[in-house]
Amino acid sequence: MVEAAIDAAIESKTPFELEHRVRRLDGSLGWTHSRAVPSLNADGRITEWIGAATDITQRKQTETALEALSAEHARQSRLFVQLASTTPDFIYTFDTAARIRHARKGDPSGHRIQTAHQGRGTLQQSDEG
């Protein structure tokens, strides 16, 4: 992948830019953002490349962790909706400050369902059904 991107940049005489895996000095794998711009002579031939490589390992690890958290949040939200839609019980969720974020009184018989969501400091109620 890296070699192909470099070859393409050489062939087209255009800047090279790529985020790619690298093996670090300690043997672990990391991520680097590499960018290089060709310097051309009067004949249009590449004489050198001027570039830089930046370690982006921490950013990539943070992105991976965020994706995992987002997937887990989506899974929990689907589970909550499934549970709330099949029980007549009062169900609620709250945040880390103990504020109710979502409350729902369901009715599996298909009658009205009362739902309340946290919005700008107050619970907003609506009827579904």
C-alpha positions as CSV (number, residue, x, y, z in Angstrom):
1,M,0.0,0.0,0.0
2,V,2.7,2.5,1.0
3,E,5.0,1.5,-1.9
4,A,2.1,1.8,-4.4
5,A,1.2,5.3,-3.1
6,I,4.8,6.4,-3.4
7,D,5.1,4.9,-6.9
8,A,1.9,6.8,-8.0
9,A,3.3,10.0,-6.6
10,I,6.6,9.6,-8.4
11,E,4.8,8.7,-11.7
12,S,2.5,11.7,-11.5
13,K,5.0,14.0,-9.9
14,T,2.4,15.1,-7.3
15,P,2.5,15.3,-3.5
16,F,2.4,12.1,-1.6
17,E,0.2,11.9,1.5
18,L,-0.8,8.8,3.4
19,E,-1.7,7.5,6.9
20,H,-0.1,4.1,7.3
21,R,1.1,1.6,9.9
22,V,4.8,1.5,10.9
23,R,6.9,-0.7,13.1
24,R,8.4,1.4,15.9
25,L,11.9,1.1,17.3
26,D,10.6,-0.8,20.3
27,G,9.0,-3.4,18.0
28,S,5.4,-2.2,18.5
29,L,3.1,-1.1,15.7
30,G,2.1,2.5,15.4
31,W,0.6,4.9,12.9
32,T,2.3,7.7,10.9
33,H,1.0,10.5,8.7
34,S,3.5,10.9,5.9
35,R,3.5,13.8,3.4
36,A,6.1,14.7,0.8
37,V,6.2,17.2,-2.1
38,P,8.4,16.7,-5.1
39,S,10.9,19.4,-6.1
40,L,11.3,19.5,-9.9
41,N,14.1,20.9,-12.0
42,A,13.7,23.0,-15.1
43,D,13.2,19.8,-17.2
44,G,10.3,18.7,-14.9
45,R,12.3,15.9,-13.3
46,I,12.1,15.2,-9.7
47,T,15.3,16.2,-7.9
48,E,14.3,15.6,-4.3
49,W,11.3,15.1,-2.0
50,I,10.6,17.5,0.8
51,G,8.4,16.0,3.5
52,A,7.6,15.1,7.0
53,A,6.2,12.2,9.0
54,T,4.1,12.7,12.1
55,D,3.3,10.0,14.7
56,I,-0.5,9.7,14.9
57,T,-0.7,6.6,16.9
58,Q,-2.5,8.2,19.9
59,R,-5.1,9.8,17.6
60,K,-5.7,6.4,15.9
61,Q,-6.1,4.7,19.3
62,T,-8.5,7.4,20.4
63,E,-10.6,7.0,17.2
64,T,-10.7,3.2,17.7
65,A,-11.8,3.6,21.3
66,L,-14.5,6.1,20.3
67,E,-15.8,3.8,17.6
68,A,-16.1,1.0,20.2
69,L,-17.9,3.3,22.6
70,S,-20.3,4.4,19.9
71,A,-21.0,0.9,18.9
72,E,-21.7,-0.1,22.5
73,H,-24.0,2.9,23.0
74,A,-25.9,2.0,19.9
75,R,-26.3,-1.6,21.1
76,Q,-27.5,-0.5,24.5
77,S,-30.0,2.0,22.9
78,R,-31.4,-0.8,20.7
79,L,-31.7,-3.0,23.8
80,F,-33.5,-0.3,25.8
81,V,-36.0,0.4,23.0
82,Q,-36.7,-3.3,22.6
83,L,-37.2,-3.7,26.3
84,A,-39.2,-0.5,26.7
85,S,-41.6,-1.4,23.8
86,T,-42.5,-4.8,25.3
87,T,-43.2,-4.0,28.9
88,P,-46.0,-2.1,30.7
89,D,-43.5,-1.1,33.4
90,F,-42.1,2.3,33.9
91,I,-38.5,2.4,32.6
92,Y,-36.0,5.2,32.8
93,T,-32.3,5.9,32.2
94,F,-30.2,8.6,33.9
95,D,-26.8,10.1,33.4
96,T,-23.8,10.2,35.7
97,A,-25.2,13.2,37.6
98,A,-28.3,11.2,38.4
99,R,-30.5,13.3,36.0
100,I,-33.2,11.4,34.2
101,R,-32.4,11.3,30.5
102,H,-35.3,9.2,29.2
103,A,-38.4,7.8,30.8
104,R,-41.0,5.6,29.3
105,K,-44.2,4.0,30.5
106,G,-45.0,1.3,27.9
107,D,-48.1,-0.6,27.1
108,P,-47.5,-3.8,25.1
109,S,-51.2,-4.0,24.2
110,G,-50.7,-1.3,21.6
111,H,-52.3,1.5,23.6
112,R,-50.7,4.9,24.3
113,I,-47.0,5.0,25.4
114,Q,-45.9,8.0,27.3
115,T,-42.3,9.0,26.7
116,A,-40.2,11.8,28.2
117,H,-36.8,12.9,27.1
118,Q,-34.3,15.2,28.9
119,G,-34.1,18.5,27.0
120,R,-32.5,21.7,28.1
121,G,-32.9,20.9,31.8
122,T,-36.5,19.7,31.7
123,L,-38.3,16.5,30.9
124,Q,-40.4,16.9,27.7
125,Q,-43.3,14.5,27.6
126,S,-45.0,13.1,24.5
127,D,-47.6,10.5,23.7
128,E,-46.9,7.8,21.1
129,G,-49.3,5.3,19.8
